[in-house]
Amino acid sequence: MYAAFTGQPLEQVQQYTERDRFLSASEAMEFGFIDGILETEY
C-alpha cells in the first residue's frame, strides 16, 4: 500500500519500514509519505 501511495519501489519502502525510523517533516514529504507541511505561527 505504501509503495502505491508514495510511488517508491516496494523494496525501498520495505527498507524504510523494516525497523523503527523517524523522519523529519521534510524527509517524509520528500519520500512521499505526506502531501505537505502545515506551518503555523503561535
CHARMM-style PDB file with segment names, atoms N, HN, CA, C and O in Angstrom:
ATOM      1  N   MET     1       0.823  -1.180   0.000  1.00  0.00      PROA
ATOM      2  CA  MET     1       0.000   0.000   0.000  1.00  0.00      PROA
ATOM      3  C   MET     1       0.878   1.258   0.000  1.00  0.00      PROA
ATOM      4  O   MET     1       0.614   2.193  -0.756  1.00  0.00      PROA
ATOM      5  N   TYR     2       1.913   1.289   0.837  1.00  0.00      PROA
ATOM      6  HN  TYR     2       2.127   0.530   1.451  1.00  0.00      PROA
ATOM      7  CA  TYR     2       2.793   2.460   0.859  1.00  0.00      PROA
ATOM      8  C   TYR     2       3.498   2.648  -0.479  1.00  0.00      PROA
ATOM      9  O   TYR     2       3.684   3.778  -0.930  1.00  0.00      PROA
ATOM     10  N   ALA     3       3.887   1.552  -1.112  1.00  0.00      PROA
ATOM     11  HN  ALA     3       3.736   0.634  -0.745  1.00  0.00      PROA
ATOM     12  CA  ALA     3       4.578   1.658  -2.399  1.00  0.00      PROA
ATOM     13  C   ALA     3       3.676   2.328  -3.430  1.00  0.00      PROA
ATOM     14  O   ALA     3       4.134   3.180  -4.192  1.00  0.00      PROA
ATOM     15  N   ALA     4       2.419   1.957  -3.461  1.00  0.00      PROA
ATOM     16  HN  ALA     4       2.047   1.265  -2.842  1.00  0.00      PROA
ATOM     17  CA  ALA     4       1.481   2.565  -4.414  1.00  0.00      PROA
ATOM     18  C   ALA     4       1.239   4.030  -4.078  1.00  0.00      PROA
ATOM     19  O   ALA     4       1.180   4.873  -4.973  1.00  0.00      PROA
ATOM     20  N   PHE     5       1.099   4.335  -2.797  1.00  0.00      PROA
ATOM     21  HN  PHE     5       1.147   3.650  -2.070  1.00  0.00      PROA
ATOM     22  CA  PHE     5       0.809   5.707  -2.369  1.00  0.00      PROA
ATOM     23  C   PHE     5       1.989   6.645  -2.598  1.00  0.00      PROA
ATOM     24  O   PHE     5       1.811   7.784  -3.029  1.00  0.00      PROA
ATOM     25  N   THR     6       3.204   6.157  -2.305  1.00  0.00      PROA
ATOM     26  HN  THR     6       3.349   5.232  -1.955  1.00  0.00      PROA
ATOM     27  CA  THR     6       4.383   7.022  -2.391  1.00  0.00      PROA
ATOM     28  C   THR     6       5.014   7.050  -3.777  1.00  0.00      PROA
ATOM     29  O   THR     6       5.730   7.992  -4.117  1.00  0.00      PROA
ATOM     30  N   GLY     7       4.748   6.020  -4.576  1.00  0.00      PROA
ATOM     31  HN  GLY     7       4.166   5.255  -4.300  1.00  0.00      PROA
ATOM     32  CA  GLY     7       5.395   5.937  -5.878  1.00  0.00      PROA
ATOM     33  C   GLY     7       6.818   5.402  -5.792  1.00  0.00      PROA
ATOM     34  O   GLY     7       7.546   5.394  -6.785  1.00  0.00      PROA
ATOM     35  N   GLN     8       7.211   4.954  -4.603  1.00  0.00      PROA
ATOM     36  HN  GLN     8       6.619   4.960  -3.797  1.00  0.00      PROA
ATOM     37  CA  GLN     8       8.551   4.402  -4.398  1.00  0.00      PROA
ATOM     38  C   GLN     8       8.532   2.901  -4.688  1.00  0.00      PROA
ATOM     39  O   GLN     8       7.485   2.266  -4.555  1.00  0.00      PROA
ATOM     40  N   PRO     9       9.664   2.325  -5.081  1.00  0.00      PROA
ATOM     41  CA  PRO     9       9.733   0.875  -5.294  1.00  0.00      PROA
ATOM     42  C   PRO     9       9.452   0.127  -3.987  1.00  0.00      PROA
ATOM     43  O   PRO     9       9.811   0.593  -2.905  1.00  0.00      PROA
ATOM     44  N   LEU    10       8.809  -1.031  -4.099  1.00  0.00      PROA
ATOM     45  HN  LEU    10       8.517  -1.410  -4.978  1.00  0.00      PROA
ATOM     46  CA  LEU    10       8.446  -1.825  -2.931  1.00  0.00      PROA
ATOM     47  C   LEU    10       9.654  -2.120  -2.051  1.00  0.00      PROA
ATOM     48  O   LEU    10       9.555  -2.054  -0.826  1.00  0.00      PROA
ATOM     49  N   GLU    11      10.788  -2.443  -2.656  1.00  0.00      PROA
ATOM     50  HN  GLU    11      10.868  -2.497  -3.651  1.00  0.00      PROA
ATOM     51  CA  GLU    11      11.988  -2.775  -1.884  1.00  0.00      PROA
ATOM     52  C   GLU    11      12.435  -1.599  -1.020  1.00  0.00      PROA
ATOM     53  O   GLU    11      12.862  -1.789   0.119  1.00  0.00      PROA
ATOM     54  N   GLN    12      12.338  -0.398  -1.555  1.00  0.00      PROA
ATOM     55  HN  GLN    12      11.991  -0.243  -2.480  1.00  0.00      PROA
ATOM     56  CA  GLN    12      12.751   0.779  -0.795  1.00  0.00      PROA
ATOM     57  C   GLN    12      11.783   1.043   0.362  1.00  0.00      PROA
ATOM     58  O   GLN    12      12.210   1.402   1.460  1.00  0.00      PROA
ATOM     59  N   VAL    13      10.498   0.868   0.122  1.00  0.00      PROA
ATOM     60  HN  VAL    13      10.151   0.576  -0.770  1.00  0.00      PROA
ATOM     61  CA  VAL    13       9.510   1.052   1.185  1.00  0.00      PROA
ATOM     62  C   VAL    13       9.736   0.012   2.276  1.00  0.00      PROA
ATOM     63  O   VAL    13       9.646   0.331   3.462  1.00  0.00      PROA
ATOM     64  N   GLN    14      10.025  -1.213   1.894  1.00  0.00      PROA
ATOM     65  HN  GLN    14      10.098  -1.472   0.931  1.00  0.00      PROA
ATOM     66  CA  GLN    14      10.298  -2.260   2.879  1.00  0.00      PROA
ATOM     67  C   GLN    14      11.512  -1.904   3.721  1.00  0.00      PROA
ATOM     68  O   GLN    14      11.517  -2.131   4.931  1.00  0.00      PROA
ATOM     69  N   GLN    15      12.536  -1.351   3.097  1.00  0.00      PROA
ATOM     70  HN  GLN    15      12.533  -1.166   2.114  1.00  0.00      PROA
ATOM     71  CA  GLN    15      13.734  -0.927   3.829  1.00  0.00      PROA
ATOM     72  C   GLN    15      13.381   0.148   4.850  1.00  0.00      PROA
ATOM     73  O   GLN    15      13.842   0.099   5.991  1.00  0.00      PROA
ATOM     74  N   TYR    16      12.573   1.109   4.448  1.00  0.00      PROA
ATOM     75  HN  TYR    16      12.199   1.149   3.522  1.00  0.00      PROA
ATOM     76  CA  TYR    16      12.218   2.220   5.323  1.00  0.00      PROA
ATOM     77  C   TYR    16      11.321   1.785   6.475  1.00  0.00      PROA
ATOM     78  O   TYR    16      11.376   2.381   7.551  1.00  0.00      PROA
ATOM     79  N   THR    17      10.497   0.761   6.272  1.00  0.00      PROA
ATOM     80  HN  THR    17      10.452   0.277   5.398  1.00  0.00      PROA
ATOM     81  CA  THR    17       9.526   0.373   7.295  1.00  0.00      PROA
ATOM     82  C   THR    17       9.917  -0.896   8.050  1.00  0.00      PROA
ATOM     83  O   THR    17       9.162  -1.365   8.902  1.00  0.00      PROA
ATOM     84  N   GLU    18      11.081  -1.451   7.747  1.00  0.00      PROA
ATOM     85  HN  GLU    18      11.694  -1.070   7.055  1.00  0.00      PROA
ATOM     86  CA  GLU    18      11.536  -2.672   8.394  1.00  0.00      PROA
ATOM     87  C   GLU    18      11.754  -2.474   9.894  1.00  0.00      PROA
ATOM     88  O   GLU    18      11.422  -3.353  10.690  1.00  0.00      PROA
ATOM     89  N   ARG    19      12.294  -1.359  10.270  1.00  0.00      PROA
ATOM     90  HN  ARG    19      12.563  -0.645   9.624  1.00  0.00      PROA
ATOM     91  CA  ARG    19      12.599  -1.045  11.672  1.00  0.00      PROA
ATOM     92  C   ARG    19      12.023   0.312  12.012  1.00  0.00      PROA
ATOM     93  O   ARG    19      11.559   1.040  11.135  1.00  0.00      PROA
ATOM     94  N   ASP    20      12.055   0.649  13.297  1.00  0.00      PROA
ATOM     95  HN  ASP    20      12.432   0.058  14.010  1.00  0.00      PROA
ATOM     96  CA  ASP    20      11.625   1.989  13.699  1.00  0.00      PROA
ATOM     97  C   ASP    20      12.478   3.015  12.972  1.00  0.00      PROA
ATOM     98  O   ASP    20      13.705   2.918  12.961  1.00  0.00      PROA
ATOM     99  N   ARG    21      11.837   3.979  12.377  1.00  0.00      PROA
ATOM    100  HN  ARG    21      10.840   4.058  12.386  1.00  0.00      PROA
ATOM    101  CA  ARG    21      12.562   5.017  11.647  1.00  0.00      PROA
ATOM    102  C   ARG    21      11.810   6.324  11.849  1.00  0.00      PROA
ATOM    103  O   ARG    21      10.593   6.390  11.675  1.00  0.00      PROA
ATOM    104  N   PHE    22      12.533   7.335  12.207  1.00  0.00      PROA
ATOM    105  HN  PHE    22      13.521   7.281  12.348  1.00  0.00      PROA
ATOM    106  CA  PHE    22      11.941   8.640  12.442  1.00  0.00      PROA
ATOM    107  C   PHE    22      12.389   9.585  11.342  1.00  0.00      PROA
ATOM    108  O   PHE    22      13.584   9.732  11.084  1.00  0.00      PROA
ATOM    109  N   LEU    23      11.426  10.223  10.698  1.00  0.00      PROA
ATOM    110  HN  LEU    23      10.456  10.103  10.907  1.00  0.00      PROA
ATOM    111  CA  LEU    23      11.713  11.151   9.611  1.00  0.00      PROA
ATOM    112  C   LEU    23      11.302  12.553  10.025  1.00  0.00      PROA
ATOM    113  O   LEU    23      10.322  12.740  10.746  1.00  0.00      PROA
ATOM    114  N   SER    24      12.052  13.521   9.568  1.00  0.00      PROA
ATOM    115  HN  SER    24      12.848  13.369   8.982  1.00  0.00      PROA
ATOM    116  CA  SER    24      11.614  14.902   9.748  1.00  0.00      PROA
ATOM    117  C   SER    24      10.449  15.127   8.790  1.00  0.00      PROA
ATOM    118  O   SER    24      10.201  14.309   7.905  1.00  0.00      PROA
ATOM    119  N   ALA    25       9.750  16.216   8.966  1.00  0.00      PROA
ATOM    120  HN  ALA    25       9.952  16.881   9.686  1.00  0.00      PROA
ATOM    121  CA  ALA    25       8.628  16.522   8.084  1.00  0.00      PROA
ATOM    122  C   ALA    25       9.094  16.632   6.637  1.00  0.00      PROA
ATOM    123  O   ALA    25       8.428  16.135   5.729  1.00  0.00      PROA
ATOM    124  N   SER    26      10.230  17.279   6.422  1.00  0.00      PROA
ATOM    125  HN  SER    26      10.771  17.682   7.160  1.00  0.00      PROA
ATOM    126  CA  SER    26      10.719  17.436   5.047  1.00  0.00      PROA
ATOM    127  C   SER    26      11.155  16.100   4.448  1.00  0.00      PROA
ATOM    128  O   SER    26      10.968  15.873   3.253  1.00  0.00      PROA
ATOM    129  N   GLU    27      11.733  15.214   5.259  1.00  0.00      PROA
ATOM    130  HN  GLU    27      11.885  15.398   6.230  1.00  0.00      PROA
ATOM    131  CA  GLU    27      12.112  13.888   4.766  1.00  0.00      PROA
ATOM    132  C   GLU    27      10.875  13.069   4.402  1.00  0.00      PROA
ATOM    133  O   GLU    27      10.856  12.391   3.374  1.00  0.00      PROA
ATOM    134  N   ALA    28       9.850  13.134   5.241  1.00  0.00      PROA
ATOM    135  HN  ALA    28       9.866  13.684   6.076  1.00  0.00      PROA
ATOM    136  CA  ALA    28       8.610  12.406   4.967  1.00  0.00      PROA
ATOM    137  C   ALA    28       7.952  12.916   3.694  1.00  0.00      PROA
ATOM    138  O   ALA    28       7.402  12.134   2.919  1.00  0.00      PROA
ATOM    139  N   MET    29       8.009  14.219   3.476  1.00  0.00      PROA
ATOM    140  HN  MET    29       8.456  14.854   4.105  1.00  0.00      PROA
ATOM    141  CA  MET    29       7.434  14.799   2.268  1.00  0.00      PROA
ATOM    142  C   MET    29       8.245  14.398   1.036  1.00  0.00      PROA
ATOM    143  O   MET    29       7.680  14.075  -0.009  1.00  0.00      PROA
ATOM    144  N   GLU    30       9.559  14.421   1.164  1.00  0.00      PROA
ATOM    145  HN  GLU    30      10.018  14.684   2.013  1.00  0.00      PROA
ATOM    146  CA  GLU    30      10.438  14.041   0.054  1.00  0.00      PROA
ATOM    147  C   GLU    30      10.214  12.587  -0.353  1.00  0.00      PROA
ATOM    148  O   GLU    30      10.227  12.264  -1.541  1.00  0.00      PROA
ATOM    149  N   PHE    31      10.009  11.713   0.625  1.00  0.00      PROA
ATOM    150  HN  PHE    31       9.998  11.974   1.590  1.00  0.00      PROA
ATOM    151  CA  PHE    31       9.796  10.291   0.348  1.00  0.00      PROA
ATOM    152  C   PHE    31       8.407  10.026  -0.215  1.00  0.00      PROA
ATOM    153  O   PHE    31       8.208   9.053  -0.942  1.00  0.00      PROA
ATOM    154  N   GLY    32       7.449  10.879   0.115  1.00  0.00      PROA
ATOM    155  HN  GLY    32       7.611  11.669   0.706  1.00  0.00      PROA
ATOM    156  CA  GLY    32       6.089  10.703  -0.385  1.00  0.00      PROA
ATOM    157  C   GLY    32       5.109  10.194   0.648  1.00  0.00      PROA
ATOM    158  O   GLY    32       3.971   9.866   0.310  1.00  0.00      PROA
ATOM    159  N   PHE    33       5.535  10.119   1.924  1.00  0.00      PROA
ATOM    160  HN  PHE    33       6.459  10.385   2.198  1.00  0.00      PROA
ATOM    161  CA  PHE    33       4.627   9.671   2.976  1.00  0.00      PROA
ATOM    162  C   PHE    33       3.575  10.721   3.307  1.00  0.00      PROA
ATOM    163  O   PHE    33       2.478  10.377   3.748  1.00  0.00      PROA
ATOM    164  N   ILE    34       3.894  11.992   3.102  1.00  0.00      PROA
ATOM    165  HN  ILE    34       4.785  12.270   2.744  1.00  0.00      PROA
ATOM    166  CA  ILE    34       2.942  13.064   3.383  1.00  0.00      PROA
ATOM    167  C   ILE    34       2.843  13.979   2.169  1.00  0.00      PROA
ATOM    168  O   ILE    34       3.752  14.035   1.340  1.00  0.00      PROA
ATOM    169  N   ASP    35       1.728  14.694   2.077  1.00  0.00      PROA
ATOM    170  HN  ASP    35       0.990  14.649   2.750  1.00  0.00      PROA
ATOM    171  CA  ASP    35       1.495  15.582   0.934  1.00  0.00      PROA
ATOM    172  C   ASP    35       2.018  16.988   1.161  1.00  0.00      PROA
ATOM    173  O   ASP    35       2.372  17.679   0.206  1.00  0.00      PROA
ATOM    174  N   GLY    36       2.072  17.416   2.410  1.00  0.00      PROA
ATOM    175  HN  GLY    36       1.784  16.854   3.186  1.00  0.00      PROA
ATOM    176  CA  GLY    36       2.508  18.776   2.676  1.00  0.00      PROA
ATOM    177  C   GLY    36       2.799  18.984   4.149  1.00  0.00      PROA
ATOM    178  O   GLY    36       2.547  18.115   4.983  1.00  0.00      PROA
ATOM    179  N   ILE    37       3.335  20.156   4.446  1.00  0.00      PROA
ATOM    180  HN  ILE    37       3.539  20.862   3.768  1.00  0.00      PROA
ATOM    181  CA  ILE    37       3.691  20.522   5.815  1.00  0.00      PROA
ATOM    182  C   ILE    37       2.923  21.785   6.164  1.00  0.00      PROA
ATOM    183  O   ILE    37       3.006  22.791   5.460  1.00  0.00      PROA
ATOM    184  N   LEU    38       2.182  21.722   7.249  1.00  0.00      PROA
ATOM    185  HN  LEU    38       2.114  20.905   7.821  1.00  0.00      PROA
ATOM    186  CA  LEU    38       1.455  22.895   7.716  1.00  0.00      PROA
ATOM    187  C   LEU    38       2.356  23.708   8.624  1.00  0.00      PROA
ATOM    188  O   LEU    38       2.963  23.170   9.550  1.00  0.00      PROA
ATOM    189  N   GLU    39       2.440  24.967   8.368  1.00  0.00      PROA
ATOM    190  HN  GLU    39       1.947  25.404   7.616  1.00  0.00      PROA
ATOM    191  CA  GLU    39       3.237  25.850   9.210  1.00  0.00      PROA
ATOM    192  C   GLU    39       2.305  26.875   9.831  1.00  0.00      PROA
ATOM    193  O   GLU    39       1.564  27.562   9.129  1.00  0.00      PROA
ATOM    194  N   THR    40       2.348  26.973  11.143  1.00  0.00      PROA
ATOM    195  HN  THR    40       2.950  26.415  11.714  1.00  0.00      PROA
ATOM    196  CA  THR    40       1.511  27.946  11.842  1.00  0.00      PROA
ATOM    197  C   THR    40       2.381  28.802  12.742  1.00  0.00      PROA
ATOM    198  O   THR    40       3.436  28.369  13.206  1.00  0.00      PROA
ATOM    199  N   GLU    41       1.936  29.997  12.976  1.00  0.00      PROA
ATOM    200  HN  GLU    41       1.079  30.349  12.599  1.00  0.00      PROA
ATOM    201  CA  GLU    41       2.617  30.885  13.908  1.00  0.00      PROA
ATOM    202  C   GLU    41       1.761  30.995  15.157  1.00  0.00      PROA
ATOM    203  O   GLU    41       0.546  31.173  15.071  1.00  0.00      PROA
ATOM    204  N   TYR    42       2.384  30.891  16.300  1.00  0.00      PROA
ATOM    205  HN  TYR    42       3.372  30.747  16.370  1.00  0.00      PROA
ATOM    206  CA  TYR    42       1.665  30.996  17.571  1.00  0.00      PROA
ATOM    207  C   TYR    42       1.920  32.329  18.197  1.00  0.00      PROA
ATOM    208  OT1 TYR    42       1.401  32.613  19.276  1.00  0.00      PROA
TER     209      TYR     42
END
